[in-house]
Amino acid sequence: MNYALLEKKLKLLPQSALDEIDSYVDYIFFKFASEESSKSVSQKKGFGCLKDIPCKMAPDFDEPLEEFAEYM
């Protein structure tokens, strides 16, 4: 789509639609800026990537919950 055709279409829209388009264009700028920054800071992720994060599980983690007793 060329700019002249896009400009003609934009001139036909009401102000509320133009405000929405303005917000969407800002979102697109933000999206592409964040994609570019994430490409520059690429991290290799895979199995074991969270191994150093401290995590505790309750000893009764696998025990049945009282709330579901009527369904069992």
Buried (B, 14 or more C-beta within 10 A) or exposed (E): EEEEEEEEEEEEEEEEEEEEEEEEEEEEEEEEEEEEEEEEEEEEEEEEEEEEEEEEEEEEEEEEEEEEEEEE
